[in-house]
Amino acid sequence: MKIVLQRCKQAKVTAEGKLTGSIGKGFVLLVGITHEDTEKEAEWLADKIVNLRIFEDEDRKMNQSLKDVGGEILSVSQFTLYADCNKGRRPSFVDAAVPYMANAMYERFNELLRSRGVKVETGVFGAMMEVDLINDGPVTLVLERNS
């Protein structure tokens, strides 16, 4: 799994002109799934994300987690994170999981986040979406966990 995490002040996602998810302070997660991913990777990433200390404390040091600040998550599926652009001018997506497997793992990942006490809003798997966010910092991290 590969996740691009952006700390935000607020964010929302729309699919086909309809609002499907909206959060206040928290994280926007762009979530890519590869065909080798298992629940082990999803559990590791859920724990890592909920407990990452990347919010500022009273001394302006990154020392507080999403749970510490009562933050929320907007999770958006993003198969293009597994694009291979090394050859030619058109990306190859052979490393991305097939849709039915990716959707099942994406849904399980979101359940794991929720089970850790975090509000999670989502986009629509496989849909063309528009993500609107106000970055906070900006703070952007790439998290990856392979089998």
C-alpha positions as MATLAB code, in Angstrom:
seq = 'MKIVLQRCKQAKVTAEGKLTGSIGKGFVLLVGITHEDTEKEAEWLADKIVNLRIFEDEDRKMNQSLKDVGGEILSVSQFTLYADCNKGRRPSFVDAAVPYMANAMYERFNELLRSRGVKVETGVFGAMMEVDLINDGPVTLVLERNS';
ca = [
       0.000    0.000    0.000;
       1.096    3.507   -0.727;
      -0.510    6.549    0.880;
       0.020   10.239    0.284;
      -1.007   12.000    3.493;
      -1.699   15.731    3.577;
      -2.426   17.558    6.808;
      -5.395   19.864    6.249;
      -7.562   22.468    7.900;
     -10.574   21.192    5.961;
     -11.286   19.057    2.923;
     -14.101   17.645    0.838;
     -14.553   15.283   -2.084;
     -17.264   15.228   -4.720;
     -18.088   12.499   -7.229;
     -20.379   13.138  -10.174;
     -21.236   16.526   -8.705;
     -22.331   15.101   -5.340;
     -20.548   15.721   -2.054;
     -19.463   12.315   -0.718;
     -17.150   13.291    2.130;
     -16.221   16.369    4.123;
     -13.921   16.892    7.127;
     -12.500   19.630    9.277;
      -8.988   19.490   10.714;
      -7.188   16.254    9.903;
      -5.686   14.269    7.060;
      -6.485   13.759    3.416;
      -5.278   10.302    2.426;
      -4.754    9.304   -1.190;
      -4.720    5.509   -0.952;
      -3.098    3.224   -3.518;
      -3.404   -0.550   -3.367;
      -1.142   -3.034   -5.115;
      -1.946   -6.670   -5.861;
       0.361   -7.917   -3.088;
      -1.283   -5.988   -0.238;
      -2.773   -7.850    2.703;
      -4.526   -6.873    5.905;
      -1.093   -6.809    7.558;
      -0.107   -3.723    5.558;
      -3.485   -2.084    6.127;
      -3.254   -2.598    9.900;
       0.295   -1.236   10.067;
      -0.640    1.859    8.069;
      -3.836    2.495   10.048;
      -1.858    2.414   13.304;
       0.899    4.591   11.864;
      -1.495    7.219   10.500;
      -3.678    7.556   13.597;
      -0.630    7.882   15.857;
       1.723   10.010   13.718;
       2.707   13.062   15.723;
       2.580   15.765   13.049;
       0.300   18.360   14.636;
       1.870   21.211   16.573;
       1.668   21.407   20.342;
       1.632   24.627   22.414;
       5.395   24.996   21.759;
       4.842   24.794   17.962;
       6.594   21.411   17.772;
       5.117   18.523   15.806;
       4.217   16.485   18.848;
       0.504   15.668   18.653;
      -1.305   12.901   16.807;
      -4.578   12.935   14.922;
      -6.261   11.406   17.975;
      -4.706   14.036   20.277;
      -6.263   16.879   18.281;
      -9.592   15.175   17.541;
      -8.808   15.146   13.827;
     -10.699   13.464   11.006;
      -9.711   11.609    7.845;
     -10.827   12.012    4.251;
      -9.779    8.813    2.472;
      -9.708    8.792   -1.339;
      -8.812    5.746   -3.439;
      -5.979    6.521   -5.856;
      -4.815    3.691   -8.133;
      -2.536    6.094  -10.026;
      -0.084    6.011   -7.097;
       1.113    2.742   -8.607;
       1.754    4.212  -12.046;
       5.048    3.235  -13.663;
       6.256    6.077  -15.869;
       9.735    4.720  -16.631;
       9.028    3.643  -20.216;
       7.283    5.605  -22.908;
       4.995    8.537  -22.326;
       1.956    6.736  -21.021;
       1.907    5.316  -17.489;
       1.542    1.605  -16.895;
      -0.683    0.502  -14.032;
       0.292   -3.167  -13.865;
       1.333   -2.806  -10.209;
      -2.093   -1.506   -9.145;
      -4.486   -4.118   -7.770;
      -7.431   -5.114   -9.935;
     -10.512   -3.086   -8.982;
     -12.465   -5.723   -7.026;
      -9.417   -6.571   -4.888;
      -8.406   -2.931   -4.451;
     -11.919   -1.906   -3.411;
     -12.119   -4.664   -0.787;
      -8.729   -3.682    0.681;
      -9.594    0.028    0.560;
     -12.861   -0.588    2.430;
     -11.060   -2.750    5.002;
      -8.397   -0.065    5.497;
     -11.112    2.536    6.179;
     -12.772    0.161    8.684;
      -9.423   -0.250   10.456;
      -9.066    3.530   10.737;
     -12.597    3.844   12.143;
     -11.950    1.044   14.635;
      -9.184    3.220   16.078;
     -11.693    5.894   17.024;
     -11.310    8.253   14.068;
     -14.065    9.738   11.901;
     -13.430    8.687    8.291;
     -15.169   10.148    5.261;
     -14.534    8.800    1.749;
     -14.824    9.390   -1.920;
     -16.388    6.858   -4.306;
     -14.106    4.008   -5.344;
     -13.370    4.077   -9.082;
     -15.237    7.331   -9.738;
     -13.876   10.538  -11.189;
     -13.604   12.786   -8.147;
     -12.720   16.333   -7.223;
     -10.820   16.809   -3.979;
     -10.803   20.266   -2.452;
      -8.587   20.937    0.558;
      -6.890   23.644    2.524;
      -3.406   22.377    3.311;
      -2.100   22.960    6.809;
       1.619   23.699    6.792;
       1.755   22.337    4.169;
       2.659   18.941    5.583;
       2.735   16.095    3.054;
       4.086   12.609    3.727;
       4.341    9.473    1.605;
       3.788    6.261    3.568;
       4.411    2.883    2.052;
       4.254   -0.603    3.455;
       5.146   -3.657    1.383;
       4.694   -7.309    2.335;
];
